[in-house]
Amino acid sequence: MQHASYQKIQTIKIAIIGAGFGGLAMAIRLLQNNIRDFVVLEKAADLGGTWRDNQYPGAACDVQSHMYSLSFAPKTDWSKRYAEADEIFGYMQDLAARYQFKEFCRFEHEVICAKYDEDGCYWHIDIKDEAPLQAQFLIFASGPLHVPQIPHIQGIETFKGKVFHSSQWDHSYDLSNKHVASIGTGGSAIQYIPEIAPQVKQLYVMQRTAAWVIPRDERRYSKLDQSLFKHSESYRKLHRTRLYWSNESRVVPIVKPTIMKYGQKLAEAFIRYQVKDKQLAKKLTPDFVMGCKRILISNKYFPTFNRENVELITDGIRELKAHSIVTNDGKERPIDCLIYGTGFVTDPRIYLKKFECYGKQNIELKTAWKNGPESYYGICTAGFPNLFQLLGPNTVLGHNSVIFMIESQVDYILQLIRKVDLSQCSAIEVKQEQQDRFNQKIQQQLQGTVWQAGGCVSWYQTQEGKNFSLWPTYTWQYWLQTRKVDIADYHLWSNRDAKKIAV
């Protein structure tokens, strides 16, 4: 890696990569702790992350609004139980204005390489088309869902119609009177499919694997509720607490799939009730235990298949032609537009391919993770001092709000930074043996859960079958375990002699 000698390198205490919820939460808590020597590097032109990019029709959160907001910066006037994308994005913009977040942001600054200097105990950060930075601490807040998953389809090069991914929705394209093929039946697809079906002439839903979809609470908050949330902090906290514990209860059927099968019976009845055609309902019913893949929520998805202009296609795609799509059964259907509702690349060994990160002894992060991503509480990785991550390996959730996890991680990172400062050292690194013990326990806890024993392959897993994504138990246990840093789990390093300091 070469650096131009003429480039002036700015030195800063903390560099945060990503201006989504994680970057926003980290920045606010730094400011609340009177730390202002930081910068947020964002590759896009604005903040928002997931909620900036995913503005497709019907985009909404599947976690309750009051749980999908920062406890230390609440929003009291949520319009409904489950907020839509524009309201969440608006909330983030409001927070940015309230805390003057954008003063610390550098937009259109894409980090392409970060390399740790062992002698100086700092990170050298290369930015596309910009001068490099030097930071003592580096925080990944880029999140796991930002690189679109685009499957290769034979003949895509010859297709003459419109093509886009749900996270790159082209709102200038008029779907009216068009023949549209939508690939995928995941979280995004089940939201936009019911919205576009009344607009298009014909909609083909290309399903590889059916999804478990349960009813959605679409109730709006009354003016009285909003007033109470605004003027009574106790009322708001009580409401949030009730939501939190109701979500936590979902862990029980996750770790005991036999219990989940009872709830699955209700979900099957929901499909049969909403879909008139029995054969069609059968095709829309998954053949794996509910919860093995992400459970989705919608009141509109299944009724969409009662429409005459909507066809569910379960045969695989053979190829695309100039104006049509051909399935494995040989049937050719004319289409004007192809929409990828195929989600995102989740394995960081793949989605970090355009970003290089070198730790001690010049080891590359993707190499360190060659057998599957591993870290310590999803925050620290052995061999990479002063590198912290939000929603890192095994800290995404299948039952509650990731905002809760982000807040726990942000507070833990603040403690780590404070430990370094108070010790008058320069760097902190988790011990390899401690990280290994932690991950061994995580994988043991995952065995027997519905995610691993539910009879499906999901984005929670690597191609080798290792679950690198999900926290395997209650989030209150995560909070309890990360509430206080145990310095015995870490090495401290000094840049005076680049040697380990005994603790």
Buried (B, 14 or more C-beta within 10 A) or exposed (E): EEEEEEEEEEEBBBBBBBBBBBBBBBBBBBBEEEBEEBBBBBBBEBBBBBBBBBBBBBBBBBBBBBBBBBBEBBBBBBEBBBBBBEBBBBBBBEBBEEBEBBEBBBBBBBBBBBBBBBEBBBBBBBBEEBEBBBBBBBBBBBBBBBBBBBEEBEBEEEBEBBBBBBBBBBEEEEBEEBBBBBBBBBBBBBBBBBBBBEBBEBBBBBBBBBBBBBEBEEEEBEEEBBBBBBEEEEBBBEBBEEBBEEBBEBBEBBBEBEEBBEBBEEBBEBBBEBBEEEEBBEBBBBEBBBBBBBBBBBBBBBBBBEEEBBBBBBBEBBBBBEBBBBBEEEEEBEBBBBBBBBBBBBBBBEBBEEBBBBBBEEBBBBEBBEEBBBBBBBBBBBBBBBBBBBBBBBBBBBBBBBBBBBBBBBBBBBBBBEBBEEBEBBBBBBBEEBBEEBBEEBBEBBEEBBBBEBEBEBBBBBEEEBBBBBBBBBBBEBBEEBEEBEBEBBBBBBBEEBEEBEE
